[in-house]
Amino acid sequence: MDVITGSVNWLNGIVWGVPMLVLILGVGLFLTVGLKFLTILKIPLGFKLLWQGRIPGGDGDISPFNALMTSLAATIGTGNIAGVATAIFLGGPGAIFWMWMTALVGMATKFAEAVLAVHYREEDENGKRVGGPMYYIKNGLGAKWNWMAIAFALFASIAGFGIGNMVQANSIANALNANFAIPEWLTGVVLVVLVGAVLIGGIGRIASVAGKLVPIMAIAYMAAGILVLALNVEAIPGAFSLIFTHAFTPTAATGGFAGAAVWAAIRFGVARGVFSNEAGLGSAPIAHAAAQCKGPVSQGLVAMLGTFIDTIIVCSFTALAILVTGAWTSGETGAALTSKAFEMALPGAGGYIIAASLSVFAFTTILGWSYYCERSLAYLFGIKVIMPFRVVWSLAAYVGATLKLGFVWLLADTLNALMAVPNLIALALLSPIVFKITKEFFDTRGKSENNPF
């Protein structure tokens, strides 16, 4: 087992190394420039379409709003609490700057993913709209590239059980046990029941639950973050100074912080940013392909907000709370660091707030990733696999809640990166299609301002 773990650890170092970071940032920057920075300039239009998207319009199975909420259910998770803290622990405050930069170019990546997902989506034997990287690779690049579509679906279906299920269940069980003394096995049983109850209803029920739960949990977490910042308002300018200064200069060792080079800030900022918002991994477009939208670009404008909300907004509250309280020099890392920051600002309540937030965030991630895995497996084996998958997925939550998952985390993190490779290659090759569809959309919209789509 040590040999296998060592081999996977070696592969993880490669797939999350310089080539991957260059590929993720390079494709994102290429798309941003190719789209003439509209993913940044059109953020207000994206929020307008999101609000209008509460009411379905066009072909699909779920509303544009619920498609984004399903995507956010999968992305707003442990990465927003533990991932941000880990980035600061390993890369220093400057890592947050690079996390933001990753998000800004990642918005173009997410936009392109959703545009292609809707443009090349299909209808399965059950009459459901399905799409994602495996479909736009097959339908956009042709049959000779189908091996790459199969590779993506295979990596996604395996990675999902780790990063999207068992790791999340483990985080919930640990948080509830540490803060409320709830046995891990009991958490596992409850998760099996709750996850199974939602999955029985398929994408419709997942989207419905996500549409209600995600906005509530995100607003509640940000409210707690605002309270922490308000209690430390005098330290906010210093926190921003740390972020911008150490994005370009090394961070010296201080307190329990060991110090970090600029390269560490870049590496861990980019890696944790991608882990949190999933831009480039190819997961989110699977949900957006099911949207009842009136066109690929309108859904792309909604989809790009997922990266903005996840990283620029939610992750920033975590980062600033850690910095303004001074907790980043404590020597803690992961969720324990975020918990310490909130506890320092809100004694007696901060730890409970993070435990509750982490539990809800992780639960919705299990729901969102269930759909990604389901569609990936259905692409490989057909719709007959759907019901057995839902049973196994629900039971996997119990396994995750009750076992140690060091190797599972490592394997899933590695497969996450491998998912991104075929997806990013496809995005680069299909970028002319994205640019063409987008130009046609805005040319048409310019002639008919009464039609927001």
N, C-alpha and C positions, 0 to 999 in steps of 0.2 A: 504493500500500500504506500510505503514511503517513496518508492520509485515512481509510482503513478502520480502521487502528489507533487513530487519534485518536477516531473515532466510537465504537468499541467501548469505549475508555477512558472516554469521556464517559458512555456508558450504564452502565458498571460503577460509576462514581461515584454514579449515581442509584439503581441497584438495590441497592447495598450502603450506601446513605445512610440518613438518619434514618427515612424511612417503612418501609423494610425492617426495620430494627432494632426499631422500635416494633411492627411486625406480628409478628415472631418472638417478642419478649418478651411482647407483649400477649396473643397467642393462648395461649402457654405459661402465663402467669399466670392467664388466664381458666380454662383447663382445670384448673390446679392447685387453684384455689379451688372450682371446680365439682365436682371430685372430692374435696373436703374434705381436701386435702393427703395423700390416701392413698398417692400415689406416693412420698412421703418417709417416711410412717409405716409403709408395708408393704415397705420394703426387705428386712428379714429374711425375710419371706414370699417375696419374689421370689427370693432366693438359695436358699431351701428348694425352691421349684418348679424352679429351674434345676438343682439337684442331682438331683432326682427325674426331671427331663426328659432325663437321659442315656438313659433307657429310653423308647422311643416309646410313645405311647398315643393312640388316636383316629385320625381321618382325616388324611392328608397324605403327604408324600414323604420328609421328613427329621425327625429328632428335635427337640424344642424346644431342647435344648442346642446341637445343631449349627446350628439356625436362628440362634441368638444368635451362635455362633462365626462363621457366614458374614457376619452383619451386622458383627461386630467386625473381621473380616478386611478389610472395606471401610473401616471408620472408623479403626481404629488404623493410621495410616500416617504420611506426611510431616507431617501436621498436628500430631502428638504431639511431633515433634522440631523441625522447622523452623517450624511454625505458632506454637507456644508462644513460641519464641525471637523470632519476628517481632513478636508481640504485645507482648512486653517491650521490644523495641528501639523500637517506634513509640509505645507507650502507657505505658511505664514499668512498674514492679512492680505498680501498682494495676490493670493490665489483667487480672491473674490473678484478682483478686476478682470482676470482672465476668464472667470466663470461668466461674468457679464458679457465679455466680448464673444465668447462661445455662443451665448444666447442670442446676441444680435445677428450674427451670421447664421445661427441655427434657425432663426425665424424664416429665412429664405429656403433653407433645407426642408423645413416642415411644410411650408407653402407648396413647394414643388412636389413633395410626397403626396399631399392631399389632391393636388390638381391631377396628377397622373393616376392616383387611385380611383378617382371618380371617372376620369376620362376612359380608363381601360377596364372598368369593373364589369362583372358578369352577373348572371342570374343562375343560382344553383337549382338542384332538383326540387327543392322546397319552395322555390319562388323568391328566395332571399337575395338581396343585392350583396355581392361579395367582391372584395378587391384587396389591394395591398401590393407590396413589392413583387410577390410571386406572380401576380396577374399582369402588372405593367412590365415586368421583365419578359414574360411569355408573349403577351399580346403586342407589346411595343417594340421589343427587340427581335422577336421571331423565335421559331422552334429551336434553332441552333443554340439559343441561349437558355433553353429550358433547364439545363443542368444547374444553372446559377439560381433559377427560381426554386428548384428542388432543394438546393443547398441552403437557401435562406429559410425555407419552410422547416427544414430539418433542424437547423440551429435554433430557430425561434421556438419550436415545439419542445425541445429539450431544455433550453435556457429558461423558458417560462416556468417550468416546474420548480426550478431553483430560485431564481431571482424574483419571479412573480408570484410564488406560492409559499414554498417551505421556508425561505429566508424571511419572508414577511410574517408568516405565522410564528416563527421563532422569536422575532422582534416583539410581537404582541405579547406572547407568553412570558418572555423575560421581563418586559416592562410592567405587566400586571402583577407578576409574582414579586418583583422587587418593591413595588410601591403599594400594592394592596394585598399582598400575601395570598394571591389566588393561585392554586396549584396549576402547573403547566398542563397536566392531563385534562383538567376541567376546561381550561381555555381551548384546548384542542377539540374537545367534544362540542363545545358551543360553536366554534368556528365551522366544524363539519356541518352542523345543522343550519347555521345562517347562510353559509356559502351555497350549500345544496338547495336551500329554499329559493335563493335568488336565481341560481343557474337553471333550475327547472323551466323558468320562463324565457330562457334564451336572451338574445340581444335586446329584445324589447324591455324585459324586466331589468336587465343589467343597466340599460340606459336610463330607465325610469328611476331606479334607486340612485344612480350616479347623479342624475339631474337634480335630485333633492339634497343628497348628502354632501356632495363636493362643495357647492357654494357655502353651505352652512359651516362645514369644517374649516374651509379656507378663511372665511370671514372671522370665525371664532379665534383661530390661531393668530391671524393678523391683529385682532383686537388685543390679544394678550401681548403680542410683540410691541404694539403701540404703547401699552401701559409700561412695559419695561423701558422703552426709549424715553417716555415722558418722565420717568423717575430718574433717568440718567441723561437728561437733555443736554447738560453742559459738556458731556463727553462725546456727543455726536460729531462735531467738527473734527475732533481728534481721531475718531474712528475712520472717517472718510480720508483723512490725511494718511493714516496707516495703510489703507487700501491702495491709494494712488502712489504713495512713496515706494512701498515695497513690491509693487508690480514691476518696478524697474531697478530696484536696488536690493541687495540681500537683507534678510531680517536677522538681526543679531540675537544670540541666545539671551533669554531673560526669564527669570523665575523657573517654571517647569517647562518652558518652551526651549527646544534644543537648537533653534536657529534654522534658517532655510535659505538656499541659494535662489536666484531669480528663476533658474530652470525648474526648480521644484515648484515654485509658484505657478509657472506656466503649465507644467505637466499636470499637477493635481487640480488646478483650477479648471483646465479643459476636461480632464477625465471625469471629475466629479460633476461638472456641469452637464456633460453628455449623459452621465449616469442618472442625473436628476430629471432632465427634460426630454431625454431620448431622441433628440433631433439627430437624424442620420441613421438611427438604428433600424428604422422601417416598421416599427410597431404601431405608431399612431395612425398611419394611413389605413390600416386594416379597419379601424373603427370609423374613420371618416368616409370610407367607401360605402358604408350603409346609410349615409345621410340622405334625407329627403330634400335635396337641394335643387336649384334651378340651373346649376352649371358647375363645372370644375373650379373655376376661379373664385366664385363666391364662397365655396367651401374651403378653398385654400386660404382665403383671407381670414376666415374664422379659425382654421386650424393653426395658423401661425401664432395666434394669441395664446395657444397652449404653452409655447416656449416662453413668451413674454410673462405670462401670469406665474408660471412655475418658478422661473429663475430670477427674472428681474424684480418680481414682487415678493413672492413667498420666501424664496431662499435668502433674499436680502434682509428680511426681518430676522431670520435666524442668525445671519452673519453679524448684523449690527448689534444684536442682543449680546452675542459672545464678546464682541469687541468693546462695547461701551461699559460693560460690567467688569472688564479686565479678566474674565474667566479664561481667555485664550492663553494666558501665561501659567495656568494652574497645573499643566501636565496631563490633564484629562483629554480624552479624544472620543470621537463618535457621539452617540446619543448622550453619554454621561457628561460630555462637555456642554452640550446644549442645556441639559437638565440643570447643571451647576449654575450656568448663567442665569436662567430663569429663577432658580432658587435663591441666588444672591440678591436679585431684584425684588422677588416676591417670596420672602421666607415663609415656609410652611405650606405654600401653595404651588410654587414654581415647578417642583418635581412632579406633582400630580398633573399639572397642566400638560407637561411634555409627555408623560406616560399616556394620558388620555388622547392627546393629539397623535402621538405615534401609533397608537392602537387603531384609531379611526383611519388615519392615512394608510396604514399597512393593509387594513381590511379592504378598503376600496381598491388598492393596488391588486389584491388577489382577484377581485371581481373583473377589473379591466383586463388583466393579463389572461384571465380564463378565456376571454373572447379571442384574444390574439392567438393563443395556443390552439383553440378549437378550430379556427379558420385555417391555421397552418396544417394541422393534422387532416382536416377535411380536404385540403388541396392535395395532400399526399395519398390519402386512402379513401376519399369519398365521404359522403354525408353519413354513411352507416356507422362511422366511428364517433359521431357526436354524443350520443347518449352514454355509451360506455366511458367516454372521456370525462363527461360531467361527473360521473360517479367517482372515478379515480381521482379527479382533481379535488373534489370535496374531501375525500379520505386523506389525500396528501397533506392537507392542512393539519391534520392530527399528527402525522409523522413529523412535520416541521416544528410543531409546537413542543414536542416531547424529546427531540434528539439534538445532539450537538451537530452543527452543520458547517464546520470549517471548510471541509473539502467541497461540499455542495456549493457554498458561496464562491469559492475559487473557480470551480468548473463553470458555474452559471455566468460569472463575470467574464470569463474567457469566451464563452459562447455568445455572450452579448456583443462583444467586439467582432466576432466572426460574422454575426448577423449583419453588421454594418457594411462589411466589405462588398457583397454583391449589391446591396441597396445603393451605396454611394457610387459604384461603377455605373449602375443603371441610371441614376439621376444625372450623372455627367453626360452619358450617351444620349439620353432623352431630353436634355435641356433645350434643344431647339424647339421641341414640341411644346414645352412649358412656356418658352418665350413667345411662341406664335399664338398659343391659346390666350395667353395673358394680354397680348397686344390687341387681339381681336375683341376681347372682353371690354377693355377700356376705350377702344375706338367706338364700339357700339354704345357703351354707357355714356360717352361724351355726346352722342347724338340724341340720347333719350334719357335725360336726367330723371324722368318720372319712374324709370325702372331701376331700382337699386341693385338688381341682380344682373 
